[in-house]
Amino acid sequence: MDRTLKSVAFFNDSIGDDEVCIYEVFRIEASTPLFIDEHLNRLANSIEIAGYQAIVNNNQLKNRLKMLYSANNISNGNIKIDFRFSDRDTYQFMAYFTTAKYPSEKEYNEGIKCTLQFSERHHPKAKIYNPDVRGKANTIIEQRHVYESILVNSDNCLTEGSRSNLFFIKDNCLITADDSLVLGGIMRKQVLSIAQEKNIVVEFRAINIDELDQMEAAFISGTSPRLLAINHIDKAEYNVKHPLLVELRKALDDKIQQQIAP
């Protein structure tokens, strides 16, 4: 918290009604913070979009984060970074380990079920805590026994997951919503970089609900799931072993291992 390590016995992560929470979640593996520069740059961008200003720079944040996971002797897990703004000039910084739901081996192999959620983010390009969208997503996921809910906007187009980015595959083309409609996920950025390296055609558009049955494959990307195949979105069924999906997943796994390797 700010510059001091605190015991969890004195820690409260609840957000006050008068606070704006701008946050980021990153993953450490083998004591390595994965894509940390990208995460911290996105955090700074979210703060700027929201109209606030934080004076902590990336090197200072890295040192504080290293202090956190070194003190806990934890080499694998998710860490959440919070900037809690009570007004334009006053904020509190917090970083703490947060519960992570990593997909099981079965989910990686057989894919996951998703459902539609008719919701839109107010600031899709900034990672600002939105209790309405998140609360509705949690309820839908629990009631319908699915892994993720897919957000549908007022034009009946699918934009992203409630906590992930969304991709479709059709005719060996990768389809994902335009950058202006979604939060630019760190894993999404890696997937798009791999697609560019491999000369895979990418179409930036949000597909309409009517197109769900026309897609061959689908997957989400995110800090915890990485790249995770979707086997169903409601009644629409997808190929979890699509060659392009398998190729992208292997390339992403290789990229992550390169980060971890000394």
Buried (B, 14 or more C-beta within 10 A) or exposed (E): BEEEEEEEEEEEEEBEEEBBBBBBBBBBBEEBBBBBEBBBBBBBBBBEBBEBEBEBEBEEBBEBBBBBBEEBEEEEBBBBBBBBBEEEEEBEBBBBBBEBEBBEEEBBEEBBBBBBBEBBBEEBBBBBBBEEBEEBBEEBBEEBEBBBBBBBBEEEBBBBBBBBBBBBBBEEBBBBBEEEBBBBBBBBBBBBEBBEEEEBEEEBEBBEBEBBEEBBBBBBBBBBBBBBBBBBBBEBBBBBEBEBBBBBBEBBEEBBEEEEEE
